[in-house]
Structure formats: structure tokens, C-alpha cells
Amino acid sequence: MDYKDTTITYTLHAYMIPPTNLDDIYEEMTGVDWSSLSIDADYYTDTRVSATLTTVDGNYIKGSYIRITVEDENGNEDELGTFAVDNDSGQRINGAYIQTLDLISQLHALSLDFCPDNLVIGSGARLLDAVRTTLQEGGKSEQDSVLTEANDYRFSSTQVLPPGASRLARLYELCSISDNRLEVDGHGRVRLDKYVSPDSKTPRLRLAQNDERGVIKNGISRQSHWAEIPSKYIVAHDYTTSDDGKTSEHHMFAVANNLAAAARGFIVAKYETVSELSPRTTERLAAIARQRLAEQANERNEWTISTKYIPGLWEGDVIELDLDDELDEYAGIRKCLVKSITIDGPYLDMELVLKETSGGDYGE
């Protein structure tokens, strides 16, 4: 598909889905006011995606999930999201019954379910088995998740995840141990994928400021957070040992510094704890601290742009932003993460917030 084709038209659909079978459909929703549609996806939010939709004298079946899709002229449908309904407030106005549906992702749903007991993960156990247990206890079947692309991990010692945390918080803790990223796809399935840093990703496409076919609308704005770039990174590790029945608590930490503080006049320090450390040495902690500091060492501008609908583009994707403004010191090609994306109906206008993956002109 040529996403720059200005003549292409799209059709929006909303389907009601049985919560127990994401592959089935009750029926298509009627009475949808597509001008009310707003979908928000954010790379850095725990629940990833949410939406709102209004119906007028519609056929909404209470308890169903809502799947929103966009269909092109060739009949291809792109799933924008499959949501649970958090709120279905209704009112009658001038004889019409109007419902506003607040739609939440399956990750949001997992944040509402709290774990009543410990999760004990024995020495030698595999991490993906713990993930499956957490999902199943949260009501998610094997068909509701995709774990095939994730890193597995074998625990070197027994771990106890305490009660009181939400299912979502427990999943994020397991992700932090295994270097995986938690997502939810357009079909409503919880995904666990190997984490890939944005600066390592291959750009999906290039958006040019002065594209003659006008993909970018209403200009471009920039925000800089140079004052927040860390000049110090602290990485800590806490662990417990037992000797002759006596338990001891230990705390290790390492610090990495750069010269940004001298140039800026003040220090910005970041602090991170790691739960698993192999080998358990200060040298290993120091290497992690240096790596984290290097990853965040350069200025990361954020760019906000409005575009026409670009099929398949989503939070977490990486693109090239080609800026051509002789009065702007940041002109050039910037490699950017799609930090957040908002899609509004009925014409599928998109607003993108793009975060640079590295400082400076990315080049060709």
C-alpha cells in the first residue's frame, strides 16, 4: 500500500467480540458516531492503548469486547485495537439513546486484578512458565497471549514474588528480569517480545517535512529536555545470604559519571535496581551503569506532527523524520521512536509524538 496516496479511502468498523474467544464475533456495531473515535497508544504507558467511542441508538451488547478496524479499498482490514469496556455511560437526548464507551486494553484489565498469594519460582524454573501461570490466574488462556518471540530465563535461585501486586505489575517484574517487553496487539492478545532498543531498530519509513504530497499537516513542533539528561547513573543490587541459619542482607551499588554536569552546572542522577546479577560483582554493576549512562548521554528532542493516516504505524515503531528548515539548527534526518500516537475519527487524522533515538543528524 502506498501510504502517500491522497486518493485512498478507508472504512471504519467496530465489532463486538466474545470475551472468551478473541477469534469470534458477535456482530458489527450499529449507530457508531465515528467523529467521536479517539485511540491513544503510548510506548511508555503501562497499559499501552485506550480509546473512546460513542453510539447513537446502537446495538451494543453489554460485556462484549470492542474491536476497531480500518478497511482499505481492497478489503484489507487493519486491527487498531480490541478493548474491554470500562464505562458504558448512557443518556437520552432528544429521543435518542447515546452511549459513550470508555475502552481499555487487556493490560489495563490485568492491572485491576491483584494477586492474593505468593508466586514461588524455584531454582532452575523457567521464566516463561511463571508468565503463563500469572496470565492463566488472571483469566488469560494460551490463545489470549503470544510468548513465542520472548526471551526465556532460568532462575539461578528461588524467587518469591509477594502478594498484593496486580497481575500487570507482576508481569512487568518478570519482564525486567528477562529483558522482555510487554505489549498488547490489535487482536487483544497479550504479547511478550524480546526488548529491542529503539536506536537498534530499522526505520519503517521516512516522513519528509516538505513532501509534495502533504503527508505531514499543520507543521512540526519540537521539545527539548536537555536539562534532564543524566550525568550520573547509579545501579544497585540487593541480595540475601544465609549462613548457619543466620540471614544477612547485602547492598551493592556502582556509579558511572560523565562530563555533562560541569557543562550544565548541576548534576542529574538516575537510580536503578537490578534483581538478578551474574556474576555478582561490583565490576558487573559498574558495566551496567556505564551502559545505561551511554544510552541516555545525548540530547533527545521530541517532535509533534500531524499526519494523514499511515497504515500499520504504531507506538514502538521507528521512523526517519526529514527536516528541511534552514532556520532550525536541528535540520536534517532524525531517527525517531514513535513515542505516542493518537488516531481521531472520522477521517483518521493522526498525531505523532516522535522521540529521537540518538542525538544529532542521523544522516542518510
N, C-alpha and C positions, 0 to 999 in steps of 0.2 A: 504494500500500500504506500502511495506517495502522500505522506502526511502534509505536504505543502500544497496539495491540490485544493484550490479555492472553490471548486465546484462540487466537491463531495458532500453528501448529506448523510445524516445519521438519524436513527430512530431509537428512542429510549424505551426500555421495558422494565417493569417491576413484577417479579414473580413471587408468589407465596410458596414457601418451602417447608415440608415437614421437619421439625427439629431433630427427629430420629433418623432421617435419611436425606443427606445433602444432595443425593443424586436424583431425588424425586421432586415433582412439582405438583402442588395442589391445583393452582390455576393462575393466570395472569391477573394482576390487579387492575381494576377499573376506577375511573374517576380521579386519576392522578393529576395533580396540578404540577406540571414539570417545572414551572417557574419557581417553585418552592424548593427544588432539589439543591442540596449543598452537601458535598462529600469532602471531608478533610482527612488527609493522610499525612503523618509526620514521622520522620525517621527516628526522632529522639523521644517520642512519647511511648510509654509502656504499652498502651493499648492500640497503637499504630493507626487506626482508622475509625471514623464515626461519620454519621450522616443524619440529615433530617429530610422529611418528605411529608407533603400534605395531600390528603384525598378529599374529594367533594362527592358525597353520596356514593362512596366506593363500596367494594365488596370485601374489605379487609377481614381476614379470619383471625380472631384473637389467638395468640400463642404461636402463630406461624413465624418463621424467619422470612425476611425480605431479601431477595436477590435483585440487584440493579445491574442491568446490562445495557450496552450500546451496540446497535447493529448497523453495519455499513451497507452500501448499495448492493454488495454481493451476497448479503445474507450472513456474513461472518459476525458473530457476537463476541464482544469483549466483556468479561465479568468485572465490574467495577467494585463489587463487594457483596457479601452475603452476611446479613446482620440479624441479630436478635432485636426485639423491640423493647426498649427500656420504658417508654412512656407513650401511651396512645390517647392523649387527651382529646376530647371532642366537645363540640358546641354546635348549636343550631343557630344559623344566621339567615334571616330572610327565607326560611323554609328549607334551607339546605343544611345537611349534616356534614360538618367539616371536622376532620381528624388530622392532628399533627403528630407524626410518628418520629420519636427520637430513636435513632438506630445505633446500636453498639456492636463492636466486634466480639468475636469469641474470646479474645484475650481479655477484653473488659469483663465478659461474663465470668472468666476464671478468677478475676480479681475480687469477685463477690462471694467466692466460696473459700471458707477458711478451714485449715487443716486441724482436726481435733486431737491428733496424736503425733508422736514422733515418727519420722521416717528414718529407720535404721538401715544404713548401707554398709554391708560387711566388707572387710578387707578382701580384695580380689573381685568384688562385684563390678558390673559394668554400668556406666552412667546412663546409657540409653534405656536400660531396664528400669532405672529409677524414674526416668522421664515418663516411660509408658505407665508405670504404676501411678504417678501423680496425675496423668491425664485420665486414666481409667477411673480413679477415685473421684475425679471431677466430672464424670459422666461422659467422657470422650472415648469413643470406640477407636479401633485401629483405622477404620475408614475416615475418621474425623481428623487424622493427623498425617503428616508426611515427615518421616525422620531419616529417609534413605540417604540424604546428602550430608548428614551431620557427622561431626567428629564423635567417635566413641571414646571412652576413657575407662581405665581400670583403676579402681581406688587402691592406694597402697596401704591404707589403714582404715579402720572402721570410722564412719562418719554418722553423726546423729543430727538430723535436721529437726529443730524443735517445733512443737505445736504452736498454733496461734497465727502463723503466717498464712497469707492467701495462697491458693494454688498457683497463681501467677507469680507471686514473689518467690515461691519455691522453685518454679521453673527457671526464673532468672538467676537464682543462686546456682542451679545446676549448669546453666549456660556459662556463667562466669568461670566455672571450674574447667570447662571443656573447650572454651574459645568458640562457642557457637552463638548464633543469632536467632532470636525468637521472632517469628513473623506469623501473619495470617494471610492466606491467599484469597483471591476473589471468589473462590468456591466455598469459602468459610472454613477451610481446614487450617489447623494449627501446624506451622512449619518450624522445623529446626534445621538450620543450614550452617555449614562452616562459615565462620566470620571471615569476610574479606574486607580489608581496609579500603576506604573509598579511593585513596591515591593509587591503589593497585588495580583498580577496575578499569576495563577498557571502555571508553566513552561509547554510548549508544548512538549518539547523533550530534550534529553541530547546529546550534542556533546562532544566526548572524543578526547583529543589530540592524543592519541596513539591507536585509533580504528584500529583494524587489517584489516578492510575493506576499510580504507582510505577515509572516507567521507571528512575529512579536508585535504586540499592540501597546499603545499608550506609554511608550518609553520604558526606561530602566532606572531603578534607583539602587543605591549602594549604601551598605552599612559596614563600618569597620569597628572591630573590637580589639584594637592593638594593645590597649592598656590591660587586657585580661590575659595576654599570652604569658604562660608561666615561665619564670626564670629559675624556679626551683621545683623539683619533683621528689616527693618522699614516698617510698614504698615500704610497707611494714608487713610483718608476718608474725602471728601469734600461734603458739602451739603448746601442747601439754605433754609432759612425760611422767612416767610412773616408775618409781624405784623402791622395791621392798614395801609396796603398799602406800608409799608416800607420793602424792601427786604434786607436781610443780608446774607453774605457769611461766611461760617464757615469751619475751617480746623482742623481736629483731626489727631493725629498720636500716635503710640506706638512703642517701641523699645524692641527687645529681643537680648541678648548677650550670648556668651559662652566663654570658656577659650582659644579658638584657637588662638586668637590674641597674647596672652602672649607667647605661644609656638613658634609662627611663626615670631613674631617681628613686624607685621603690621596688620592693620585692613582691612578686606574686607566686605563692607556693600552692601546689596541689598535693593532696594526700590520698593514698590508695592502699588498701589492704589486700593481700592475696591469701587465699585459704589453703592452697596447695603449693608447695615449693620443693623442687627437686633439681639439684641437690640443695639441702637446707643449709645454705651458706650465705654470708653477707656479700660475697662476690656475686652470687647469682641474683640477690636482691639489687645490688648496685647496677648490674647489667640491665635489669628490668627498668630501673629508674632512668638510666640513660636513654633507653629505647623510648620510654614514654615521653621524656622531655624532647627528644629529637622529633617525635611525631607531631608535637604541638609547638615547635620552635618558630614557625613562620607566621606572618600575618595572614589571617583568614577572613577575607571580605565575604559579605553576603549580598547577593543581588536579588532583587524582587522584580519579576517581569510578568506581564500578562500576555497570554498567547491564545491562539485558537487551539482546539482540541488536538492533542497528539496521541494517537492510539498506542496503548501499551506502556506509555511512560508512567513511572510510579516512584514513590519515595524510595530512596536507596539506590536508584539508578545514577549513573554518572554521565554527564554530557560535556560538550565543549561550548563555551559561550564566547562568540567572536565579537569583540567590542571595537568599534571604529569611531572614535571621538577624539579629535586632535587636541581638545581642551582638557581631556581627562588623563591624568598620569597613569591610570590603570588600563589604558587601551591595549588591546592585544587579545590573545586567545587564552581564556581562563578555564582550566579543568575544574568542574564543579559537581558536587553531590546535590542531587535533588533532595533538599532537606525537608521540604513540605510541599504539598500540592493541594489546591482547592479546586474542585470542579463544580460549577454552578449551572443549573438549567435555566431555560430550556435549550440554550444554544451551545452548551458545553464549553463555556468560557473557562479558561484555566489561569490560575495564578500560581506561579512557581517561586519558591524561595530557594535560591541556589547558594551553597556554601563551598568556597574554594577548597580544593583538596591539598593545595600547596601554594605557597606564596610566590608571586612573580608571574611573568608571562609564560604560559605553558608552551607556546610555540607551535610549530606545525607537527 
